[in-house]
Amino acid sequence: MKNRVLAKDTSSEIGKVITVAGWVHARRDHGGLIFIDLRDHTGLVQLVVNPDQSKAFALAETVRDEFVVRVTGLVAERGDGLENPNIASGNVEVVVDELEILNRAETLPIQPFSDNQANEELRLKYRFLDLRRDKMQLMLKKRAEMYRLIHQYMDDRQFIEVQTPILANSSPEGARDFIIPSRLHEGKYYALPQAPQQFKQLLMVGGVSRYYQLAACFRDEDPRADRLYGEFYQLDLEMSFTEDSEEVRQEVEPLIKQLVTEFAGKKLLSEEIPRISYREAMEKYGSDKPDLRFGMELIELTDVFANTEFGVFKNAECIKAICVKDGASLSRKQIDQFTNIAKNEGAGGLAYIIYENGEAKSPIAKFMSADELSQIQQKMGAQDGDAIFFGADVRATVNKVLGRLRSEFANHFKLKDPDVVALAWTVDFPFYEWDDHGKKLDFGHNPFGMLKGGLTALESAQTDEEKLQILAEQFDMVMNGYEICSGGVRNHSPEVLYKAFELLGYSSDYVNEKFGAMVNAFKYGTPPHAGCAFGVDRILMELLNENNIRETIAFPKNGSGVDLMMDSPGAADPKSLRELGL
């Protein structure tokens, strides 16, 4: 719109006749004068309509919230005491000469600017209205700013941006594929890429030294608060002639630090980002993505109860505990709530000791010896006012239960400072893991990673236990308890790839069928390479202090994977289905 002045700039136009346009944010009739707060993407400006301007005044009497209008008028200073310090144009107002209604608005099904927000379902159904909120506008701007910073960072380091195919082949990357039938090739299918993994490795074969892409990825997996359904976006990168995963970590650390401090204005817990082995993370924090903003580590107590007569602990493979500072303040009802959380994670119950007035108070204290009680308090560092919560079961279950409780107690006692970001690298992941659902071994992360020891390690592993000891050249970056990055050194050897699948019972024919292009490419001079991918939606969620990742993109699906605004997924046209042979 030619010659349009934005709301934020009106203060510099005093004494001039200007044109402004936007949405009616509010309308007030003050006995002969009509005041309109006009909103555009930069803020608000006040309009004053005088009955002397009869045509404009008549129209002003009809306008309602969210009408789109264009106004021409004189910019005048507000009178003494009438300024609004809360908006950029608060010292001026536009005295209206001409008013034009560009578009009317029906009664809104949601009120974007109300203090009482509509529920998520309504907000997503009318997302085009929800996006008008200041918070959503800020999110869109911050997302664009984040993309600009990423592009600049990668360009400065000589990474080349390459777009990889959206229509690809099915590839096992840890989730279900979205399958697309081919019209030209009946009975055959494309798959939307879960990640550009194979393509970026092929770029390394093709001689690209450094690749990156802000890539759309597609996975048919259940949504949750930190995981979008269907599509998500990641900063994908790869580096050739790289054999050490530490090179990748050092390459990207400055970018993440910049996003934390300059982009989000937050404080790093530590400039030095720790490297924590997967095993250490699970044993100390009960999670491979630990939140390091607080302590509350899992403490091993198995040896303390080596000769215990307490039945619950006597037959347990592993006994650990966490010390909750000020835990004595918890009510019985609150302890019951935490007990239910523990049960949902697989625990039979939740044993605890509360320390008050120099005494250890607990339903289980009478089953313990004085020596056991003394060792517990000493090892846990418990003081008056604290509480100790136990886990006793197989080691994996104990770690899982206490890891979840650690996070929940931190939420309850507000130990997660939203202005602080704790980063960590989790390293030395198992190459294989046990799949309880399928009752078999499977790949820990993905089959494309290199493993420590290479082919020799694979050939020497005979039993499942030996296979589980093989470590991958794999790493994750963790931000405040969320995994935001996964990467590693890639496998560039057909022999290693074949053997890695063979140990899981897959034939070379299977590998050739699923990864034929990559296996074939590896035969023609493939350099060693490594890389990673950052989940930009999840990073944005944490840096903007959002509780749900759906608030980080313009048009998300709901928790059931439905686009309520576009009514998708929907039925397909029968003619289109017939053309696809369906």
C-alpha positions in Angstrom: 0.0 0.0 0.0 1.6 3.2 -1.2 2.5 6.0 1.2 1.2 4.0 4.2 2.8 4.9 7.5 3.3 2.2 10.1 2.0 2.6 13.7 5.4 2.7 15.3 6.5 5.6 12.9 3.6 7.9 13.5 5.3 9.8 16.3 7.8 11.2 13.8 5.1 12.6 11.6 3.6 15.3 13.9 1.9 18.0 11.8 1.7 15.9 8.7 -1.3 14.3 7.0 -0.6 10.6 6.7 -2.3 7.3 5.7 -2.5 4.4 8.2 -4.1 1.0 7.7 -4.7 -2.0 9.9 -7.2 -3.8 12.1 -9.6 -2.1 14.6 -8.2 -3.2 17.9 -10.8 -1.4 20.0 -13.4 1.3 19.5 -14.7 3.7 22.2 -17.5 6.3 21.8 -16.9 9.2 24.2 -20.0 11.3 23.7 -19.4 13.0 20.4 -15.9 11.7 19.7 -15.1 8.2 18.6 -11.7 6.8 19.5 -10.3 3.8 17.6 -7.1 1.9 18.4 -5.7 0.9 15.1 -3.3 -2.1 15.0 -0.8 -3.2 12.5 2.2 -5.5 12.8 4.3 -2.8 14.5 1.9 -1.8 17.2 -1.1 0.5 18.0 -1.9 4.1 17.1 -5.0 6.0 18.3 -7.4 7.5 15.8 -9.8 10.3 16.7 -13.0 10.8 14.6 -14.8 14.1 15.0 -18.5 14.4 14.1 -17.5 17.4 11.9 -16.2 14.8 9.4 -19.7 13.4 8.9 -18.9 10.7 6.3 -15.9 9.3 8.3 -17.9 9.6 11.6 -20.9 7.7 10.2 -18.6 4.9 9.1 -16.7 5.0 12.4 -20.0 4.3 14.2 -20.4 1.0 12.3 -16.9 -0.4 12.7 -16.2 -3.3 15.1 -13.2 -5.2 16.4 -11.0 -6.6 13.7 -12.5 -4.6 10.8 -9.8 -3.7 8.4 -9.7 0.0 7.7 -7.6 2.7 6.0 -7.5 6.2 7.4 -6.1 9.5 6.3 -5.6 12.3 8.8 -3.4 14.8 10.6 -0.9 13.6 13.2 -1.3 15.7 16.4 0.3 15.6 19.8 -1.9 14.3 22.6 -2.8 16.7 25.3 -1.0 16.9 28.6 -1.7 13.9 30.8 -3.2 12.0 27.9 -0.1 10.2 26.6 0.1 6.4 26.6 3.6 5.3 27.7 2.8 1.7 26.9 2.9 2.1 23.1 5.5 3.6 20.7 3.0 6.1 19.3 1.6 7.0 22.7 2.4 10.7 22.4 0.4 11.2 19.3 -3.0 10.5 17.7 -4.3 10.7 14.1 -7.2 13.1 13.6 -9.3 11.4 10.9 -10.3 13.2 7.7 -11.1 10.1 5.7 -12.0 6.6 6.7 -12.4 3.6 4.4 -13.6 0.1 5.5 -11.4 -2.3 3.5 -13.0 -5.5 5.0 -15.6 -6.2 7.6 -15.3 -8.9 10.3 -18.0 -11.2 11.6 -18.3 -11.9 15.3 -15.0 -13.6 16.2 -15.2 -17.3 17.3 -12.1 -16.7 19.5 -10.8 -13.5 21.1 -7.1 -13.3 20.3 -6.5 -10.4 22.6 -8.5 -11.6 25.6 -6.8 -12.5 28.8 -8.9 -15.6 28.8 -7.5 -17.6 25.9 -9.7 -20.2 24.1 -8.7 -23.8 24.4 -6.1 -25.2 22.0 -8.6 -27.0 19.8 -10.4 -23.7 19.0 -7.2 -21.8 18.6 -5.9 -24.3 16.1 -9.2 -24.4 14.2 -9.0 -20.6 13.9 -5.3 -20.4 13.7 -5.4 -17.5 11.2 -7.0 -15.5 14.1 -4.8 -16.9 16.8 -1.7 -15.7 14.8 -2.8 -12.1 15.3 -1.8 -12.4 19.0 1.3 -10.4 19.9 2.9 -13.6 21.3 2.4 -15.5 18.0 3.6 -12.6 16.0 6.7 -12.5 18.1 7.2 -16.2 17.6 7.1 -15.9 13.9 9.6 -13.0 14.0 11.9 -14.9 16.3 11.8 -18.0 14.1 12.7 -15.9 11.1 15.5 -14.3 13.1 16.8 -17.7 14.2 16.9 -18.8 10.6 18.9 -15.7 9.5 21.4 -16.3 12.3 21.8 -20.0 11.3 22.2 -19.1 7.6 24.8 -16.5 8.4 26.7 -18.8 10.7 26.8 -21.7 8.2 27.7 -19.4 5.3 30.6 -17.9 7.3 32.0 -21.4 7.8 31.8 -22.3 4.1 28.9 -24.7 4.4 27.0 -25.1 1.1 23.2 -25.1 1.3 21.7 -28.0 -0.7 18.0 -29.0 -1.0 17.5 -32.7 -0.9 14.5 -34.6 -2.3 11.1 -34.6 -0.5 9.9 -37.6 -2.6 12.3 -40.4 -1.6 12.4 -44.1 -0.8 11.3 -45.7 2.4 14.2 -45.9 4.9 14.3 -47.2 8.5 15.2 -44.2 10.7 13.3 -45.0 13.8 9.8 -44.0 13.0 7.0 -44.8 10.6 7.1 -43.4 7.0 4.5 -41.4 5.3 3.9 -43.4 2.1 2.9 -41.8 -1.2 1.6 -44.0 -4.1 3.1 -43.4 -7.6 0.7 -42.8 -10.5 3.3 -43.4 -13.1 4.5 -46.6 -11.5 1.5 -48.6 -10.3 2.1 -50.6 -7.1 5.2 -48.6 -6.2 5.5 -45.9 -3.6 7.6 -42.9 -2.5 8.2 -42.0 1.1 8.6 -38.6 2.6 12.1 -38.4 4.2 12.3 -38.9 8.0 15.6 -37.1 7.6 18.0 -36.3 4.7 20.5 -38.8 6.1 21.2 -40.9 3.0 21.2 -37.9 0.7 23.7 -35.9 2.7 26.0 -38.9 2.9 25.7 -39.2 -0.9 26.6 -35.5 -1.1 29.9 -36.3 0.7 30.5 -39.0 -1.9 29.8 -36.4 -4.6 32.6 -34.2 -3.4 30.7 -31.6 -1.3 33.0 -30.6 1.5 30.5 -29.1 3.8 26.7 -29.3 3.4 23.8 -27.8 5.4 20.1 -27.4 5.0 17.1 -26.2 7.1 15.3 -29.3 6.2 11.7 -30.4 6.5 11.5 -34.0 8.0 8.4 -36.2 8.1 7.7 -38.9 10.7 4.5 -40.7 11.5 5.0 -40.9 15.3 2.8 -40.0 18.2 2.9 -36.3 19.1 3.8 -35.1 22.6 4.6 -31.7 24.2 8.1 -31.7 22.7 7.5 -33.5 19.5 5.4 -32.3 16.5 3.3 -34.7 14.6 4.0 -35.3 10.9 6.5 -32.6 10.0 9.3 -30.9 11.8 12.4 -28.9 10.9 16.0 -29.4 11.5 19.4 -27.8 10.8 21.0 -30.7 9.0 24.8 -30.6 8.3 27.6 -32.9 7.2 31.4 -32.5 6.9 33.7 -34.6 4.7 37.1 -35.9 5.7 36.1 -35.9 9.3 36.8 -39.0 11.4 36.4 -37.5 14.9 33.0 -36.6 16.3 34.7 -34.0 18.5 35.4 -32.0 15.3 31.6 -31.7 14.7 30.8 -30.8 18.2 33.4 -28.0 18.3 32.1 -26.7 14.9 28.6 -26.2 16.1 29.0 -25.2 19.8 29.5 -21.5 19.1 26.2 -21.4 17.1 24.2 -22.8 20.0 25.9 -20.5 22.5 25.1 -17.6 20.2 21.4 -18.6 20.1 21.3 -18.9 23.8 23.0 -15.6 24.7 22.5 -13.2 21.8 19.2 -14.6 20.3 17.4 -15.5 23.5 19.1 -13.3 26.0 19.6 -16.1 28.4 22.6 -17.2 30.6 24.6 -20.3 30.0 25.1 -22.4 33.1 28.6 -23.1 31.9 30.7 -21.8 29.0 32.4 -25.2 29.0 29.9 -27.8 27.7 30.4 -31.1 29.5 30.8 -34.5 27.7 28.9 -37.2 29.6 28.9 -40.8 28.6 25.5 -42.5 28.0 26.2 -44.9 30.8 27.2 -42.1 33.3 24.1 -40.1 32.3 21.8 -43.1 32.9 23.4 -44.0 36.2 23.6 -40.4 37.6 20.5 -38.8 36.2 18.3 -41.7 35.0 18.2 -40.2 31.6 20.4 -39.8 28.5 19.1 -36.2 28.3 19.7 -34.9 31.8 18.7 -31.4 32.9 21.8 -30.1 34.6 20.3 -26.9 36.0 19.9 -28.7 39.3 21.6 -31.6 41.1 19.6 -34.3 42.8 21.7 -37.1 41.4 20.9 -40.8 41.7 23.0 -42.3 44.5 23.8 -46.0 44.5 22.8 -47.7 47.8 22.9 -51.4 46.7 25.9 -52.1 48.9 24.2 -50.5 52.0 21.5 -53.2 51.8 23.7 -56.1 51.0 22.5 -57.9 54.2 19.2 -56.3 54.7 16.2 -58.1 56.0 13.8 -55.6 54.4 11.9 -57.8 51.9 11.4 -55.0 49.2 15.1 -54.3 49.1 16.4 -57.8 49.8 15.6 -59.2 46.4 16.3 -56.1 44.3 19.1 -56.1 41.7 19.7 -52.4 42.2 18.8 -49.9 45.0 19.3 -46.1 44.4 17.9 -43.0 45.9 17.6 -39.2 45.4 17.7 -36.6 48.1 15.1 -33.9 47.7 16.0 -30.7 49.6 13.1 -29.3 51.6 11.2 -32.6 50.8 9.9 -32.7 54.3 7.5 -30.0 53.3 5.6 -32.4 51.0 2.1 -33.4 52.2 0.9 -36.9 52.3 -1.3 -36.2 49.3 1.6 -34.8 47.3 3.7 -37.8 48.2 0.9 -40.0 46.9 0.9 -38.1 43.7 4.6 -38.7 43.2 4.0 -42.3 44.1 1.5 -42.6 41.2 4.1 -41.1 38.9 6.6 -43.8 40.0 4.1 -46.5 39.5 3.4 -45.3 35.9 7.1 -45.7 35.2 7.1 -49.3 36.4 7.8 -49.0 40.1 5.8 -51.1 42.6 5.6 -48.2 45.0 7.7 -45.4 46.4 9.6 -45.8 49.7 10.9 -42.7 51.4 12.5 -41.3 54.5 11.8 -37.8 55.9 14.2 -36.0 58.2 12.7 -33.8 60.8 14.0 -32.7 64.2 17.0 -35.0 64.0 14.8 -38.0 63.3 14.4 -40.3 60.3 10.6 -40.7 59.9 9.3 -43.3 57.5 6.9 -46.2 57.2 10.0 -48.4 56.3 12.4 -47.1 59.0 11.4 -49.8 61.4 12.6 -52.5 58.9 16.1 -51.0 58.7 19.0 -51.3 61.1 20.6 -48.3 62.8 23.7 -48.9 60.7 21.7 -48.9 57.5 19.9 -45.7 58.5 23.2 -44.0 59.3 24.8 -45.0 56.0 21.8 -43.8 54.0 21.9 -40.4 55.6 25.7 -40.1 55.2 25.8 -41.2 51.6 22.8 -39.1 50.6 24.0 -36.0 52.5 20.5 -35.6 53.9 19.8 -32.9 56.5 16.8 -31.8 58.6 14.0 -30.8 56.2 15.1 -33.1 53.4 13.5 -36.3 52.1 15.0 -39.3 50.5 13.1 -41.3 47.9 14.2 -44.9 46.9 14.1 -47.0 43.8 14.5 -50.8 44.1 14.2 -53.1 41.1 16.2 -54.1 38.1 18.7 -51.4 37.3 17.0 -50.1 34.1 13.7 -49.6 36.0 15.3 -47.9 38.9 17.1 -45.4 36.7 13.9 -44.8 34.7 11.7 -44.2 37.8 14.1 -42.0 39.7 15.0 -40.1 36.5 11.4 -39.2 36.0 10.9 -38.3 39.7 14.1 -36.2 39.6 12.5 -34.1 36.9 9.1 -33.9 38.6 10.5 -32.9 42.0 12.5 -30.2 40.2 9.3 -28.9 38.7 7.5 -28.9 42.1 10.3 -27.0 43.9 10.9 -24.7 40.9 14.5 -25.7 40.4 14.5 -25.2 36.6 15.5 -21.6 36.2 13.9 -20.5 32.9 16.6 -17.8 32.3 19.4 -20.3 32.5 20.4 -22.8 29.8 22.4 -25.9 30.7 24.0 -27.6 27.7 25.7 -31.0 27.6 26.9 -33.6 25.1 25.9 -37.2 25.7 28.5 -39.5 24.1 29.4 -43.1 23.8 26.0 -44.5 23.0 25.5 -48.2 22.6 25.6 -49.2 18.9 22.9 -51.8 19.6 20.1 -51.8 22.1 17.5 -54.3 23.4 14.0 -53.8 22.0 11.6 -55.0 24.8 8.7 -54.7 22.4 10.2 -56.9 19.7 12.2 -59.0 22.2 15.3 -58.6 20.0 18.4 -56.4 19.4 18.0 -53.3 17.3 20.1 -50.3 16.3 20.5 -47.8 19.1 20.3 -44.7 17.0 20.4 -45.5 13.3 22.4 -48.0 11.1 24.4 -45.3 9.3 26.8 -44.5 12.2 30.3 -45.7 12.6 31.1 -47.7 15.7 34.2 -47.7 17.9 36.5 -50.5 16.8 34.9 -50.7 13.3 34.7 -54.1 11.6 36.9 -55.8 14.2 34.5 -54.9 17.0 31.6 -56.4 15.0 33.4 -59.6 14.1 34.5 -60.3 17.7 31.0 -59.9 19.1 29.3 -63.3 19.3 26.7 -63.0 22.0 23.9 -60.5 22.5 25.7 -59.2 25.6 28.9 -58.7 23.6 27.0 -56.9 20.9 25.4 -54.6 23.5 28.9 -53.5 24.6 29.8 -52.1 21.2 29.8 -48.3 21.3 28.8 -46.0 18.5 30.6 -42.8 17.3 27.3 -41.2 18.2 26.4 -38.1 20.3 23.4 -36.0 21.3 23.3 -32.4 22.5 21.0 -31.8 25.5 19.5 -28.5 26.4 17.7 -28.3 29.8 16.6 -31.9 29.6 15.6 -31.9 25.9 17.6 -33.6 23.2 18.1 -30.9 20.6 20.8 -32.6 18.4 21.9 -36.0 17.3 25.0 -36.8 15.2 28.1 -38.7 14.8 30.8 -40.2 12.5 29.1 -42.0 9.6 29.8 -45.4 8.2 31.4 -45.1 4.8 32.4 -48.8 4.5 30.1 -51.3 2.7 31.7 -54.2 4.7 31.0 -52.5 8.0 27.4 -51.8 7.0 26.7 -55.4 5.9 28.2 -56.8 9.1 26.3 -54.4 11.3 23.0 -55.6 9.8 24.2 -59.2 9.7 24.5 -59.2 13.5 20.8 -58.4 13.7 19.9 -61.2 11.3 19.5 -59.1 8.1 21.0 -60.3 4.8 23.1 -58.4 2.4 20.1 -58.5 0.0 18.1 -56.6 2.5 20.8 -54.0 2.8 21.1 -53.7 -0.9 17.3 -53.3 -1.3 17.0 -50.6 1.4 20.2 -48.7 0.9 21.3 -49.8 -2.6 22.2 -46.3 -3.7 24.3 -45.5 -0.7 26.1 -49.0 -0.6 26.8 -48.7 -4.3 28.2 -45.1 -3.8 30.5 -46.3 -1.0 32.3 -48.4 -3.6 33.6 -45.4 -5.5 35.9 -43.5 -3.2 33.9 -42.3 -0.2 35.7 -40.0 2.2 35.2 -40.4 5.9 32.5 -38.0 7.1 30.5 -36.9 10.1 27.7 -34.5 10.9 24.6 -33.9 13.0 21.1 -32.4 12.9 19.5 -29.9 15.3 15.8 -29.8 16.0 15.0 -26.1 15.5 11.4 -26.3 16.7 12.5 -27.9 20.0 15.3 -25.3 20.4 12.9 -22.5 19.8 10.4 -24.0 22.3 13.0 -24.0 25.1 14.5 -20.6 24.2 11.1 -18.9 24.1 9.9 -20.6 27.3 7.1 -22.4 25.6 5.6 -25.5 27.2 4.4 -27.0 24.0 6.3 -27.3 20.7 3.1 -26.6 18.7 3.4 -23.0 19.7 6.6 -22.6 17.7 5.2 -23.1 14.2 2.5 -21.2 12.3 0.2 -24.1 11.4 0.6 -27.2 13.6 -1.4 -30.3 13.8 -3.2 -31.0 17.1 -2.3 -33.7 19.6 -4.2 -36.2 17.5 -2.3 -35.3 14.3 -5.3 -33.4 12.8 -5.1 -30.0 11.1 -8.4 -28.6 12.4 -8.2 -25.5 10.3 -7.8 -27.3 7.0 -9.7 -30.4 8.0 -6.9 -32.7 7.2 -6.4 -35.6 6.8 -9.5 -35.8 4.6 -11.0 -38.1 2.1 -9.4 -38.3 -1.4 -11.1 -37.7 -4.7 -12.2 -41.2 -6.0 -10.9 -40.3 -9.5 -7.4 -39.6 -8.0 -7.5 -42.9 -6.1 -8.4 -44.8 -9.3 -5.5 -43.2 -11.1 -3.2 -44.5 -8.4 -4.7 -48.0 -8.6 -6.2 -47.7 -5.2 
